Structure formats: structure tokens, C-alpha cells
Amino acid sequence: MEKTKGINRAQFLAGAAALGVTAVTLPARPAEATGGGLRHHGVVYTVGAGETPGTAFSTARMRADVRVIRDDLHADTLDVTGDGVERLTATAAEAAERGLHVWLQPTLGDVPQRDILEHLAETGRFAERLRRQGASVDLSVGCEFWLFVPGIVPGETVLERVENLQKGTVDWKIVQRRLDHFTAKAAKVGRSVFRGRLSYAAAQDDEVDWSLFDVIGIDYYSYFREPGAYVRELRKYLRWGKPLAITEFGTCTYVGAPEAGGMGWGIVDHEKDPPEIKGEPVRSERVQAAYLTDLLDVFESMGLYAAMAFEFVTPDSPHRPDDPRHDLDLASYSITKTLKDRPDDPGSGWHWEPKEAFHALARRYAGACRSSGQSQ
């Protein structure tokens, strides 16, 4: 998962809803037929460089993780995201070789727009090569552009843009015009290099011209007590008559995290060195697992195109079982917990262990494979 000056992307998952973006008005078109189960069951796998030498990308580790995702988690789809063309393409190739459906989403940010588009083009060319070789591949042109792409919202970095949004001084008409312009450019680049299904991962309530894409992608972090409320909220995206993919869904690992939605990360005080957990949240892997499976029930009932749980591993948010004040895994959306060999050493080796959410998803994904006749 991308990191920006020590703050991981989970801190910005609230998206437009948390920052007051106007709700989207969609054209009235027939909804895609619902029911029949979820087509693709997946997990997000981030390939960023890592914050420290100890959490840097490792090809060997990635290959081992992809095997686990296929054989133990029983996912049929891998959402490969992050930045660095070599990391993205190596991971996508490994997933394709393992027979997984690949959702490839480059998310380079905080660099000039031309560099972001070139990064997209190079990644998209590789996706097209995979597709022509017979792999099942979708290409997403990026994620929440208003947040990660300079020149849309004022601010040189993600943190500066979020600060400006929170101040309420942003002219949303100008922002929307800039967002539309860049989204159209990204879609054009994607189309120029990739002939398969094209998508984009939007925050909830982002205003997007979905006519540019084949699949609607939404990073979804709502919380309702009744399943029907999720269905009612998600139906608005079906009015475009296109497949709907949930490009991220999940929650953190403490009581009350689902209610916090995309703001679950907010229990970390990043002004402290090292960062500390604020208050006294109660760790609960069961709460995380239950939220994920409840949402899967909704997605299955609606017959959505895909759903990718966020995320497989977050190495920069290690679990400290004997030190709750520094147990950053509490604020992690990961379905595994990172354990460092030497907790206070930034260069320490580490490994992950499955959380209850991992096992809950594995049972559901395995059942979906059996129902569809797939073998893994």
C-alpha cells in the first residue's frame, strides 16, 4: 500500500465522503441484472517500495504470497496495485501464471501528471501482453485521482491536498473540472495501450463519467446495521448498466472499526515517534472478519462483477501483542498481521500470520470455487 511521509493510504480511505464531496447524480439507465453470485473473489496486494529496508518489496516474498493467496486464501483474483512498473508487472505475471484473474492498477502519485500517465501506459502495455497471451486481465487506470494526482486539488503532496480539503477552501467546481479532464486523459491512455476491460477505482460519491470505462470501480467502506441499506446504496452504481467491482472493502482490527469506515486509521497518532495508538481501543479480529463476510453476503446477493478485500498484508503496521500502545496492526485493514523479529529495529526481518479475517475469507472463497466448479 502506498506510503506518503510515513502515513499509509489507509488514512485516506474515507475518500470524498469524509471530506464533503458532493454526491454523484447518475443518469437513469437500466441496472445490470442482480443475483447469481459474485463473479470474482479477490484481495488487494500492494507492491510499493516500503517505508524501511525491512519492508522493501521482495520478489521472493511476493511469489510466496501469491501462492498462498491462490492455494490457502482460495482467491480467484489478485488486485495488483501500487507503483513501480517492475514491481507491478512482476506481480501481475506471477498471478497470471498461477491462473488468477489479474486486476492491475498502477497508483503512482505525487509526481507530475505526465509521469503518472507514462507509468500507466507502460503498465498497460504489459497488461495487454498478458491478455494476448491468454491471461484474464482487467486494467484500472488508477485510484482516487483527486487525492493522489497533483494539479487537481491544491497541494504538492497528498497530505497538503487533504489539509486544503479539510479547511474547506477548495473550489469544487474547479476541482471537478480538473478531475474530469485528467480522468479522460487517463482513460484515453488506457484505451491506447490496452484492449481489454478498462476501469478506475473511485472513492464513494466521486462524480465520474463512467461512460469512459467498461467496469465501474468503487472503494467501499460504508457501515450499516441492516444489509438492505448496503444494497440500496450500491444500486446507484448499477444505473449505468455496467458491471460493478468493489475495488476495496474492509475494516480495521478493533471494536467499533466498521462504524469508523474509511477513517479506522484515525486511532493512530502519527505525530509521535514512534507512532502511538490513541485511547484504549479493544483489539478484535472477530469484528474485522464479521464485517468482511457480511459485505460478501451483500455483494453475492447483488451478483456483482468483483470484490477485492483490502488488503493482504501491511508490513509497515506491525502487530505488537505485548505492547498495545504501539500495536499499529489495530489500525490496519490487512487480513494478516505483520510480526517483526526485532520490534524496535526498522531493518528487522518480519513475517505475517493470518488473522481471523483471512480464515473467514478463505472459507467463503473456497465455497465460491466449489460452487463455480473451479479447482484451486
N, C-alpha and C positions, 0 to 999 in steps of 0.2 A: 504494500500500500504506500502511495507516495507520502513522503515526509517533507514538511516545509519548516525549516528552522526549528526542528525539534517537536513540531506539532503534527500529529499524524492526521490523515484525511478523515478519520472517523470523527474528528472535531467539527467537520463542516457538513456532516451528513444531513443536518436539518434542512439544508438547501433553502429554496425560496420560502417555504412555509415559515421557517423560523425568522426570516428576515423581512417578511411582509411583502412578498411578491404578489402581484395581483393574480387572481385565479384565471385560468385559461378559459376562453369561450370557444367551444368546438363546433364545427359545422354539423348539422343534423344529417347523419348518414346511417344506413342500417348497420347494426352491430354484427360482428362475426359470431357465428354460432357458438354457443357455450356448451359445456358438458363434455364428456368423453375423456376427461383426464388431462393432465399436464403433459405436453409433448417432450420437453427437455428438462431434466432434473440436474442442476449443476451447483458449482461452488466457484467463488471468486478466488483467483490466485494472483497475487501481486508480485511483480518482478523488479521492483525498484532496487536502487543500489544499496539501500540500508543506511541507517544513521551512523553505524560504527563498523570497524573492521570485522567485529564478531558477527554482525548481522548482514554483511555484504552478500550479494547474490552468489549462489554456488550452483553450478551446473549439476554436479553430482547430487546435491541435496534436492534440487528441482526434480531430477529424474526419479529419485526415490519417492518424492511426494506425489508425483503424477501416478506412479504405480499404486500407491496407497489410495489415492482418490478414485481410481478405477476399481481396484480389487477389494478394498475394505470399506470405503465410503459408498461404493456402488453408484457413483455419479455417472451419468452418460454425457455430461457437458462440462467443459472447463472454460471459465471466463478468464482469459489471459489478459491482464491489464497492468498498467504501469508505464514506465518509459525506458528507453534504450532499445534500439531496434534489434540488436543482437540477442538481448535477453528475451524480448518478446517473441522473436522468430524461433529461437531455440526451444522455448517452452511450447509454443504452438506446434512445432514439428513433433516434439515428443508426445504431446497429447494426441495429435493426429495418428501417429504411428501406433499408439495404444488403442486406436479405434474410437476415441472420444469425439464428440461434436465440439468444434472449436468456436468460441465466441471471442474474437480477437479485438481488443480495444486499447489502442495507444492513448496515453494520457499525459503527454509531455506538457508541462506548464511553466509559467513564469519566465518564458523566453519570448523573443519576437514572434509575431504571428506567422511570418514566412517560415520560420524554423519549425513551428508546430505543424504547419501544412506539409512541409518536406518530410518530417518524421512520419506523418500519416501516410503520405504517398509511398514511402519506402516500405512501411509495414504492410500497406495494402497490396503492393506488388507481390510480396511474399504470400499473403493470404490467397491471392489469385493463383499463384503457382501451386499451392496446396490444393486448392479447389480443382484445378485442372488435372491434378494427379489422382483425384477421386475422393479427397477428404471432404467431410461435411464441415463447412465453414460459414460463419456469419462475420461480417466486418462492421464494427461500430466506429464511427469517426471520432468519438471522444466522449467526454463526460462533463456535464455542467459547465459549459464554456464561460458563462458569466463569472464563474468563480476562478477558473484556472487560466483563462486566456487574457493577457494584458490588453488594454485598449478598449474593453467593453465597459467594465466598471472602473472608475478612477482608482489608481493604486498600482504600484510597481510589483507588489507581491500579493499572494493570497491573503496574508494577514492584513495588509493595508487595505485591500478591497473589502474584506469583511468589516474592518473598522469603519470604513466610509459608509457601508451599507447600514451598519448599526446606528450611525449618527443620524441617519435619515435625511441626509443632504443630497442624495443621488437623484438626478432627473431620470425617472424611469422611462419616459418616452425616448430619450436619447439612448439609454441603455438598451431598450428593446430593439431600437433601430440598428444599433451596432451588433447586438446579438444575432438578429435576423441575417444581417449582412455576412457575418463570419460563419454562421451555420450553413448558409447557402454555399459559401466558398468551400467549406469542408465537405459538404455533400458532393459538390462538383468534382473535387479532388478524388473523393472515394469512388465515384462513378467512373472516373477516367482510368483507374487502375484495377478496379475490382468488378467482376461481372455477376457476383452472387448477391445474396440478400444484404442490404445496407441498413444500418440502424444508427442510433445515437442514444446515449444514456442521459436523460433529463432528470432534474430534480422534480419532485412533486409540485404541481401547479405552475411549472415553467410554461411559458407560451412559446410553442414550437410549431413551425409549419411542417406537419407530418407528411404532407404530400411529397416531400423531398426524399422520404425513406420508405423502405419496404416493411420494416418491423418497428413498432413503437417500443422504446425502451424507457423504463421508469425505475429510478432508485426509490424504493418504497419503504417507509419507516413509520407508518401510521399505527395507532393503537386504539382499538375499540373493544368494548366488553362483549358485543354481540357480533357474530360472524357476518350477519346480514349487512352491517354497516360497512365492512370492507368491500363487499360485493357492490353495494351502491356507489361507493367512492370510485372503485376501479372501472365500473361500467362506462364512465365518461370517456375513457380512453378507447373503448371499443366503438365509439360512434364514428370513428374514421374508417371503419370497415377493414382494418388491417390487424395482423397478428400482434399480440401484446406480450412483451418479455419483461419480467421483473428482473432488472439488471443488478439490483442489490436488495436484499432484505435480511434483517437480523436484529439482534439486540445485544446489550452488554450482559455481564455476568453478576448481577446483584438484584435484590428485591426492589421493585419499582423501576427497573431499567426499561421495560417495554413502554410504560407510561411516558418516559422521557423521550421516546422515539429516537430521532437522529441526534438528540442532544445528550445521549447517555454518557458521552465522553466528559461531560461537564463536571464530573466529580474529581477531576484531576487539577491540581494547582501547578501549572507549568511555570509559574514564577519562582517556585522553589527549586533548589539544586541539591540533590536530585528531586524530580517532581514528586509530589505527595498526593495521597488521596484525601479529599476534604470530607469532613463529617465522619460518620461511622456507618457506611453502607454495609448491608449484610450480604455476603457472598452467596450466590445461589446459581449453580449450574442448572438446576432443575427449572428455574424460571426461564432461563435462556432457551433451553430445549423445548419447553412447552410453547413458547411464543413461535418458534420456528415451525413446529409441527402444526400449530393452529393455523398459521398462514398457509402452509402447504395444503391443508384441507380446503381453504378458500380457493387457492389457485387451481387445485384439481377440479373443484366443483364448477369452475368457470371455463375449464378447458383451455387455459392459456398456452401460449406458444412455448415459453420457457420461464424458469425461475432459478436464479443463482444466489445461493446463500452467501452472505458476506460475513466473514471470509475464512479461508482455510487456516492461515497462520499469520500472527502479527509478532514477529521476533523482537520488535522494539518496545513491546509492552509485556515484560516478563512477569510471571507468577511468583510471588513471594509468600509461600504458605505460612512462614514463621514471622512475617513482618507485614501485617495488614496495611500499615500506613504507606508502604511502598509497593503494594500489590497492584501494579498497573494493569494486570490482566482483568481486574474488576471492570475497568473501563474499556476493555477490548471487545470487539464484535466477533472475534475469532472463535471457531468451533474447536480449536485446540489451544492448549496452554503451553507457553514457552517457559522452559526451566533452564536457567544458566548454571554452568558448572561452578562458577565463582560469581555470585550475585553482584558483588560490588566492583567487578572488573569489566570495563566496557569491551575489552577484547576477548572476553571469556567465550569458550565454546558453549553450545546450547543444544537442546533437543526439545521436541514437542511431545506432549502426551494428549490423547483425546479427552475432550470434555463430554459431559452427558449429551450435549447438542450433537456432537459427532456421532455418537451411537444412535441417537434418535433419528437423525437424518439417514444413517446407514440402513436402519431397519425400513424406513419408508422408501428409500431409493431402491433397495433390494426388492421390495414388494412391487414397485413400479416396473422393474426389469422383468420380473416373473410374469406380470400381467401382460406386458407387451411382447413377451416371447424372446427378449434379448438375453444373451448369456454373457456373464462377466466373471 
